[in-house]
Amino acid sequence: MPRLRLSIMVCMILLILFTGTGFSAEKTPLTLDAAIQMALQENHYLKSRNLEVKSAVAERRASKGDLFPQLDAYAGYLRTSNPMLVIPMQEFGGEPPNFTRNHYRAGLSLILPLYEGGRRWHKVTASDLSTLIAEQQLSFSRQEIVANVTNTFNQVLSFKALEKAQKQVLDSLKKAQDDIRKRVDLGRAAPVELMKIETQVARQEQELIHARLAGLRARQGLASLLGKNPALLDEPEGQLKITTPELPVHDKITLETIIIQRPDIVKAQNELKLAANEIKLQEGYHLPDINLIGDYGQRTGSGLNDNEEVWSAGVNVKFNLYAGGQIKARVNQAEARYEAAQEQLEQLKLGAMTEIVQAEANIKEAGQRINMADKTIISARETYRIEELKYRLGASTITDSLLAQAAWFEATALKAEAVYELEKAVVDYRLACGTIEE
């Protein structure tokens, strides 16, 4: 037995060595493109939208089935209180027919709709429009998911860079704090200076904690968008880049040309068509129903000895004379919904135009913040160089040099925030224009 256990352990070690993997596999870096593809496949909200499209397609097939003849098979049994004829008497003076209390019947029935005020066709049209609406909702949801994943992914990267910069600021401040504490002990600095730097250190510690917790929340939000457990999410990797698209001058006509391609606008237009179709459908109930009907079968009585072939064919016409005002009320309801759909479409267009204009303004503002941050970094870096040179020459203290270094790192953190805001504004602009997936 000891030899067997030793052999098993050797085999397991060799297997681990040759496969190159241990019991705990390292997580691979997660890129933005991989995150977007994962979200498009695994996001639960998108999965539900896909199922809604499948449901709409099935409903369309069902509505088209109403245009075809309806053929039914039937069978029945009837027992009467008094014996009744099974086969009616063909002629007077013939053989007496049989009487029975048990009656059986089986056959086929056919209904072929000839005219119903166009309601069947309007239902088919409604199902076609509903399918298009579901597909456009799916398309717009995809764009929203792409935008949210991109913004959240960039936010994770931004908080990682911010945490790094905040930690550098804190380290510099702590070094300055230690230096001032030594100077206070030697009587070369007043205690109030130590209190000031301690306040700065405490505030910076809070800033670092805030950056870490915000990064954790952003990572959890990203995992939710990807449909994954946060504990199983690979580490997001990448670098924020400064992207500034060309922003054309937009007038109202140009904006309408851009937004008319957005899936949510197209969806609202089809919803307006659906509301107009509903008016026609409800008005069709004022018109008559004309159906071609047919029936063929056999009937017999007890013992199944006597049976008769029976059939019938004809046209059935039904015309509503009075329904308590229900049809008129439904037409009025459909007309009100049509007007509401018109208002919603116009409001959606105005909202889309506002989103484009606001995104453009945010891009310009973020670009200006980056320019200001670059100037601040240059100034802070030069200040640090001067303070460091003065300290080496004995004309300044190490505290002044460390505080200047902290200001440099803080300016770097501000630029990281501005770069994220620019990237978010660019994503919002592309989403507003309906080009986020291009």
C-alpha positions, 0 to 999 in steps of 0.5 A: 500500500505505501508503494501504491500511494507513492506511485499515485503521488508521483503520477499527480506531480508529473501530470501537473508538471507536464500540463503546466497548470497547478491546482489554482489557475491564474486569471488571464487579463480581460481586455475591453473587446473580450468584455464586450463580446462576453457581455453580448453573449452572456448578459441576462438582459440581452438574453431576455430580449432575444427570447422576446424576439423569438416570442414575437416571431412565433406570434407572427406565425400564429397570426398568419395561420388565421388566414388559412381554412380551419379544418377540425375533426369531431366526435360526439355522443348524446343520450336523450330522455326519449327514444329518437330517430337515428335515420329520418324516414326517407318516404312515407310508407317505407320501412319503419326507422329505428328509435334509440336513446343513444346517438353517435356522430363523427366527422369533419368541419371546415370554416373558410374566412371570406371577409372579416373587415380586414381584421385578420390582415390587420392582425398579421400586420400588427404581428409583423410590426411587433416583431420589428419592434422586438428586433429594434429593441434588441438592437438598441439594448445591444448598443446600450450594453456596449456603451455601459460595458465600455464606460464601466471597463474604462472606469475600472481602469481609471480607478486603478490609475487613480488609486496608484496616483493617490497612493503616491501622494499619500506616500509623499505626504507620510514622508513629509509627516515623518520629516516634520515630526523629527524637526518638531522633536528637535525644536526646528518646527512648530507643532502646528506644522505637524498638525497641518500635515497630519490633517493632509495625511488623514484626508489623503487616506480617505481619498485612497480608501474612496478610490479603492472602494469605487474601483471595487464597485465598478468591478462588481458592476462590470461583472454584472454586465458580463453576467459573471460572478465578481469573484470569477471575473478576470482582471481588467487590463488596458490603458485609457487613451485620449480620443477626440472625435471630429465634431461637425456643426449640427443644425436641426436637419442634420441632427434629425438625419443622424438620429433617424437611424437610431434603433430606438427612434425606428422602434418608436416609428414602428410603434406609431404604425402599430397604433395606426394599424390598431385603429383600422383593426378596431374599426373592422368590427363594424363590418360583417363577417362572412365565412364559408362553412362545411361539414361531413360525417356519419351518425348512428345509434345503439349497436352501430347497426344503422348509420347515415352519411350527413353533410352540409355546406353554406355561407355564414354572415354575421353583422353586429347591430349593437354592442353597447358602444364597445366597438366605438370605445375601442376605436377611441382608445386606439386613436388616443394611443396613436396620438400618445405614440406620436407625442412619444416619438417627438419627445424621443427625437428631442431627447436624442438631439439633446443627448448628442448636443450634451455629449459634444459639450462634455467632450469639449469640456473634458478636453479642456480639463485634460489641457488644464491638467497637462499644464498643471502637471508641467507646473507641478513637476517644475515646482518639484524640480526647483524644490528638490534642487533647493533642498540639495543646496540647503536652501529649503527643507525636505518637507517642501520637496515632498509636498511639491512631489505630492502636488505633482502626483495629485495633478496626475490623478486629476488628469486620469479622471479627466481622461476617463470623463473624455472617454465616457463623453465619446462613448455617450456621443457614439451611443447618441448617434447610434454608431456605438457598435461600428 
